[in-house]
Amino acid sequence: MYRYDNGQLSLSDFKQPVGVHLKEENRWVKKAQTIPWLEIEKRYAALFTNRKGNVAKPLRLALGACIIQAEYGFSDEETAQMIQEHPYLQYFCGYAGYDDSKPPFDPSLMVYFRKRLTPEILGEINEMIVRDTKAREEAKKQHDDHSDDDPGNGGNSGTMIVDATCAPSRIRYPQDVSLLNEARESAEKLIDTLHEPSDGKKPRTYRKRARKDYLKHARSRRHTEKTTRKAIGKQLHYLHRDLEAIDGQLGLGRELTFRQTERLDALRTIYEQQKTMYDHRCHSAPDRIVSVSQPFVRPIIRGKAGKPVEFGAKLDISVVDGWTRLECFSFDAYNEAGNLPAMAERFREREGHYPSRILADKIYRNRENLRFCKERGIRLSGPALGRPKKDEVRNKTQDYLDECERVEVERRFSLAKRKCGLGLITAKLRETAAHALAMSVLVLNLRKIQRALLRLLALWALWLLPQKNSLCSVDMN
């Protein structure tokens, strides 16, 4: 196999396939040239050091594979196959030449890559990419004459657009009966793992009867409140019996692995929550678990039309000059208005000053945020709180322009959910799901760089066309 190159390998130095000529205009070639691989390698190469019996993988290969997966939505197996088959992707991942003799890595290593590239690391890599690109475009930057981004407002300048959304996880829609049935089946597997033949007869679990009771409810066309409550009560009884059997096995000195212990804790929590809701005839519980395989996922009340509740991580992003940053995320519901001061402070750390204005939804306009922005000379978009004053005259034109510019963050959400993997998080672990959130933001910025390069290429072609026509006319004369 060819060696890997962690620097800025030019396309001319890349050993191309026989009979194939790779083009400099390809998007993966352009993306590879806009990422500061050397700086990233120097800072994070220690994350992918050699382990016992394993060959160390370069950071560029790991990061490149994660970017390709987020861009196309491939599975782990498909990502390894696509890198093996396509020379452009191999160039992007740091290959010194085309090689399709064997896959670049075992697909199971993708989980290892996602765990190592945490949201904090991806956030720093995102800042490196944005910083280098802004340095190259500093001379071409143009200011909008209609905005108040001038540094004359107390030294503040720039516009920050903020908003929050939910990234749904791929889980089955939670229903109490199906959730309890899945928890019961998982508890039965733990019993089978703990039981040893020397103990005699295995504890009775009534798994066939429990399965029959669940299918009777699931296959019925009409689920009344009475029949649903009866099915929940039966599954609670079966699950309680299984948990007691597991406690009996653990009392004999049996041990579980770390993951099995986490699963058992989740099953106990599910039983307690469902038993509490069953006894009190309610349908809500604090920190309610909605998935056995992903117990960290929580219901996020959105209030949107068609999707009042989503199940996944909630996140805040900020958009400054078209660049997107992941400001905050959590699998628990939170009030996004409380994160506004911290986002403004991070803006000051990056730029050296506060923004002159912050465009946000009305949920951010509480008294604490208004006071914070007023003390620092920041204009927070939107109307004032309470009733309008008697002689107050609102600048409706400015309000309209602010709302039009605030739509940019909605476009970022739309593109990230349609093209960058934010619309459905397929990762199963808390760490890998957090990686998917940060990677979608990084890919979003790479797409912005790619579009800018395509625009420059189109402008260059339009400029060259009149020159070519003028030369042709001179030759004819």
N, C-alpha and C positions, 0 to 999 in steps of 0.2 A: 504493500500500500504506500502511496505517496505520503511524504511528510506533510504536516500542517504548518501553515504560516499564520502567526498571530499578529503580524503587522499589516501595513497597507500594501498588499501584493497587487501589482498592476495586472491588468488583464493580458498584456503582452507576455508577461512572465509565466502566466498560467498555462500548463501543458494541456492543450485542448485535444479533444477526440480527433481521430483521423477523419478527414473529410468534412469537418464541422468548423465553422468560423464564428466564434462568439462575438457579439456586438457590444460596443461600449454603451449604447443607448438602452440596454436592457435594465429594467427596474431593479433587479437584484444586484447588478453591478453598481448602479447608482447608490443603492442603499448601503452596500458594503463600503463605498467610498465616503459616506457621510457619517459613519460611526467611528469614534476614536478608539479603535481596537487596542492600540498600544497602551494608552492610558488606562483603559479598563483592565487589560491583562496585568499591568504592573500592580494594580490595586487589589484585584480579587483573584489572582491566579492561585493563591493559597487555598481557596475553597475547593479546588479540584486537584489536590495533591494525591500522590499514589497511596493506595491502600493495600492490605495484604492480599496477594494473589491476583490483583486487578491492575490493568494498565490504565494509567491516569489519562483522562480525556481533557483536551484543551478547553479553556473557558470559551473561546470563540465558537467552538463546535457546540458546546452546551447552550450558550446564549442564542446562537444562530438557529439551532433546532427549535428552541422555545418560540422564537419570533416567527419561524415558518409555520409552526403549529397554530399559533394565535392568528396568523394571517389567513390561513386556509381552513382552519377548523378540523385538521386531521386528527386521527387517533395516534397513539404512540407508535403502533406498527406501521401505519401509513406514512408517518413522518420519516422514520428510518428508511423506508422503501423509496420515498420520493427523493431524499438526499442521495441515495445510492444510484438512482437512475438519471438525475438531471445535472448536467455540468454547471449550470448557473447557480444552482443551490449549493453545489460543492464549493464553488468559488466563494460564495457568500459565507460559508461555514469555515473557510480558511484552508481548504485543500490547496496544495501546491500544483496539483494536476488532476485531471479526470481519472477516476478509478471506480469501476463498477464490479470489481471482483467479489466483494462481500459488503454487507451493511456497515455503516460507520460505527454503529454501537448496537448493543442489545436493546430492544424497545423498553425493557423494564428499567433502564437507566434514566428514562425521562422523568420518572417519579423522583429519582435522586437529584436530577437537575432542578426540578421545580422546588424541592425542599431547600437546596442550597441558595438559589436565587430568590431571596426573600423580598417582600415589598420594600423594605428599607434599602436594600442593595439596588433593586430595579429603579427606585426613586432617584438614587444618586447617579445611576447610569443615564437615566432620563435627563437629569440636569446637565450632565456632560454633553449629551447630544444637543440639547437646546442651546447651551452656552457656545459651543463651537459653531453651530449654524448661525446664531445671532451675530457672532463676531465676523463671520464672512459676509453677512448681509447688512452690517452696520452702515456702510456708505450708501446703500440703496434704500434705506428705511425712509418712508414718507409719513408725515404727520397729517392727520385729518383736521382741516381748518374748522370744522363744525364741532369738534369735541373740546372739552376743557382739560386736555392732557398736558397743558403747559406747566412748567415748573414754577410759575409765579404764584400759585396758591399755597403760600406757606412752605415752599420748597417741595411740595408734593407733585407728582406727575405720574401718568399712566392710568389705565383702567383695568380693574379686576372684575371679572364676571364669575359669580359663584352660584352653585345650585347642588341639589342632592337627588339621588335616585336609588333604585334597588336593582341589584343584579341577581335575578332568580337562579336558584340551584336546581339541578335536574333531580327532582324527587317526585314520588307519586303523591298526588293530591291527598293530604291527610284526612282520613276518616277514622273515627275512634275504633270501629270494629276491625277494620283492616290493620290498623296500627297495633292493636292488641294481639291480633292473630300473628303478625310478623314477630312481635316481641315473644310470644309463646313459642314459636318455632325456633327462635334464636336461643331461648332458655333450654329447650329440649336438646339442642346441639351441645350446649355446655354440660348438660347432664351426661350425654354420651361420652364427652371428653373426659369427665371426672371419674366415671365409673370404671372399675377394674373387675375382671372376672373373679378374682379371689374374694371379692366382697359378697358374692352370692348373687341373688336376684336383683336386677336393676329396679330402681324406684319406679313405681307405677305413675305414668303421666297422662294416661287416657288420650294420647295424641290422635288416635283414629276418630274417637268420638268428638274431640274438639275440632278436628278438621271437618267433620261432617256437619257440625253445628254452624261453623263459619260458612261453608258452601251453601247451606240451606238459606242463610240470610243473604249472601252475596248474589245468589241466582234468582231470588224473588224479584218480581217486577215492581212491587210496591213496598216501600220501606216506611212504615208508620212509626210514630214516636214510641208506641208501645213495643213493637217488635224489635226496634233498634235498641231500646233500653234492655230488653230481655237478652239480646245477643251480646251486648256489652257486659252484662252481669255474668253470663256464662264464661266469656273469655277472661274476665277478671278472676273468676274462681280457678280456672285452669292455670293461669299465670301465677297466681298466689301459691298454688300447690307446687309448681315447678321451682319457684324461688325457695320454698322451704326444703325441697329435695336438694337443691344446690347448697344451701346452708348446712344440711346434714353431711354432704360429701366434704365440704370444706372443714367441718368439725373433725373429720377423720384424718386430717393432715394433708389433704390434697391441695395442690397449688395450681394457679392459673397464670398464664402469661400476662404481660402488661396490657396487650390489646384485649385479651379476654376479660381482664379485670375492668377495663374501661367499659366494655360492652355490658358487663354485669351491673355496674353502677348506673348505666343508662337505663337498663331494664327496671331496676328498682325505682328510679325516678319516674319512669313512665307509669309504673303500677301505682305509685303514690298519687301522681297527678290525676290519672284516670279514676282512681278510687275516690278521690276528693270530689271531682266533678260528678261522679255517679251518685255519691251520697247527698250532695247539695243540689243536685238537679240543675247544674249550670254547665256552660260550655267554654269556660276560660279558666286559665291557671297561670300564675307567674312563671316566666321562663319555660313556657310549654314546649316540650319536645314533640316534633312533628315527623321525625324520621329516625328509625332505629339505626340505619347505617351512617347517618349524618346527624348525630344528636346536637351538634352546635348550631344547626339552622333554626332560626326563629321566625315566627310570623311577623311581617312588617306591614302595618296598616298604611296604605297609600292614599285611599280615598279617590282613586282615579276611576273614570268610567270604564266598566268592564272588568277591572282588576282592583277591587277594593282592598284585597290583601295579597301580598306576594311573599314568597318563602325564599329567603336568601340574604345576602349581605347588603347593608345600606352603606352608601359611600358619598362623600363630598368631593367635588372637583372644582378647580379654578381655571379660568381661561384668561391668559394675558398675552396680547398681541398674537392670538391664534394658537399659542402653545398651551397644552393641557397638562395639569398636574393633579395627582391624586393627593388630596389634602387629609382625608380621614376616612376610615372604613370600620365597620363593626357588624358582627352578626346579631347583635342585640339592637333593638329599636332605641333611638335617641332623637333629641331635638337638635336639628342641624343649626338652629340659630345660635347655639352656644359656642360653635366653632368659628364664628366670624372674627373675633379679636385675634385668635391664634393664626388664622389665615393672613390677616393684615400684618401681623408681626413677622411672619415668614416672608411676606413680600418685601418688607423693609430690610430684612437680613440679606435678601438676594440683590435688591436694587439700591440699597443705601438710603431709601426714603419711602414714605408711605404713598399709596396711590392717591390720585386726586379725586377719584370717584370709584365707588363700588356699586355694580349693577347686580341686584339680587331680587328674589321673590319677596312678597310682602311678609312672609313668615319670619324673615330676618329683621324686620323693622320693629323690634321691641325697644323698650326704654334703655336697657343696658347697651345695646349696640348703637343706638342713636347718640347716647352720651359719649360712648367710646369714639365714635367717628367725629363728633363735634369737637372734642378736645384735641384731636389730631388733625383737624382741617380736612377731613374726608367727607365728600358728599355721598350720602347713601340714597340711592334712587328710590322713588316712590312718594306717596302723599304723607303728610304728617299724621300723627296719631290723633284720635278723637275727632270732634266736630270741627269743621273749617271755621277759622276766625271770621269776625264780621267784615273786616276790611282786607282779608287775605285775597291775593290774586295769584292763582296758580299759573305757572308757565306750562301750559298744555303742550306746546310744541316740544319743549325739553323732555317732558314726560313721555311723549310719543317716541322721540328719538332714543331715549334710554331703553324703552321697552323693545324697540326694533333691534337695538344692539344686544340686548340681553338674550335674544333668540339664538345667538351664536352658541351658547352653552347647550341649548336644546339640540342644535345640530350636532354638537360633539357627542351627546348621549345617543342620538339616533345612529350616527355612523359607527360608534363603538359597539352598539348592540347588534347592528346588522352585519358588520364586516370584521370586527376585532374580538369577537368571542364574549363580549359583556352581556349579550342577550340571554345566554344560558350557560351557567358555570357547570361543567361536567366533572370537575375534580371532586374526589370523595373525601379527602382529608382537609382539616382546617388550614394547614400550612400551604397545601397545593392550591386550595381555593383562593387564599389570599394572594398567592403568586399570580393566578389567572387575572385577578382584578388589576394588579399593577402592570402586568404584561400588556393588557388591552390598552392602557393609557400610553405605554411606550410605543406600541404599534401605531396608535393614533397619531403620534407626533412624527413617526417615520413616514406615514402616508402624507402628512402635510409637506414634509421636505420633498417627497417624490412629486407631488403636484406642483410645487414651486419650480422644480427642475424641468418638468414638462412644459410649464408656461414659458420659461426662459428659452427652451429649445424651440417652441413654436414661434416666439417673437424673433429669434435669430433666423428661422426659416423664412418668415415674412419679410425680414430686412434683406435677406440674401436674394430673394426672388426678383425684386425690382433691379438689383445690381446685375443679375444674370441677364435679364431682358434688355437692359441698356447696353451690355456688352454685345449681345446678339445683334442689336440694331446697328451698332457701330461696324461690326463685321460685314453686314449686308450692304452698308453704304460703301 
